[in-house]
Amino acid sequence: MKENETVNEDIVFTLSKPVVSGDQTITSVVLDFESLTGDDLLAIERQYNAISARTRDVAPVKETSKQFLSFVVAKAAGLQVEDLQRFSAKDFAKLTLRAQNFLLG
């Protein structure tokens, strides 16, 4: 599938560089932002706040923080955030921008 191709209202994003996670190679992700709920965002915010407290890296608007957005993408794609953070910088930036556009658009 090509980037931006839709499958049941989801967006398939093809990675520019595959990532190995355990015995699985990730070559694309399906972003299902529409299935996220308010409870999901509150849980993501708790995760973000716990990390921010340790790192003292607090964004005035969470929806502009790459860290916060990485949790949103991971949840929408059914990935572990640690896997997502190993994606190429270009793929990571594109995915977090899509999450930001979804939340603020």
N, C-alpha and C positions, 0 to 999 in steps of 0.2 A: 504494500500500500504506500501511497505517496503522502508526504507531509500535508496536513490540513484535510485529508480525506475523512469524511464523516462515516461513522458506523453507529446507527441508532442514536444520533445526536451527540456522539462522543467524537473527540478529535484524536486521530492517530498521529503521533509525532515520531518520525524516524530519526534515530540518533545518527550523528555524523561519524561517530566512532563507537563501536560496541563496548559494553562494559560487562565484565564477568563478575557474577555474584554467586559464590558457592559453586555449584555444578551447572549453573544456568548462565547463558549469555543473553544479555538484554540488548536488542537491536532497535526496538521501538516501544513506545508506551501509549496506552489509551488513556486520555484525560477525560474523566467523567465529572467535571465540575458541577454539572446540574444535579448530581445526586448528593452533594454535600448539604448538610443541614446546619442550623444554628448551633446545635449541640457539638457538631464536628468542629466548627470554628472556635467555640469556647474551649474545647479540649486542646486544639492547636494553640490557642492563646496561652493556656496553662503551660504547655510544653515550652513555648517561646519564652514566657516569663521566667521559668525555672532556669533556662540557659542564660537568659539576659542577666539574671541576678548573679550568676557565677562569672560571666564574662564582663559585666558592667557595660554591655553594648546594647543600649536601649534606643530604639527609634521613636521619635515623637509620634509618627503615624505608622503603626505596625504593618499596614498594607503596602508600605514602601520598603520594608526590610527584606533583604534577600533571605535571611534566616527564617523569618516568619513565612514568607512565600514558599520556601523549600518544604515546609511542613504541609502547606496547602497542596502543593503539587504531589507530594508523596501520598497524601491521603486520596487525592483524586485519581491517582494512577495505581493505587494499591501496592506501592513500593515502600521499602524502608528508607527513611531519610538519608541514612548513611550511604545507601546505593546511589541515590540521586546526587549526593554531594561528590561522588566519584565520576560523574558525567563530565565531559569536556566543558570547559568554561563557556564556550559558545552555546552548547546545548543547554547547560544549566541556566544561563542568562535568558535564553529564549523561552524556556519553560516557566521560569519565575515571572517573566514579563507577561506571559499568557495568564498566569494566576492573578497578577495585579490587574490586568485588563478585565478579567472576569469579575473580580471583587469591586472594582471602582468604575467599570464601564457602564 
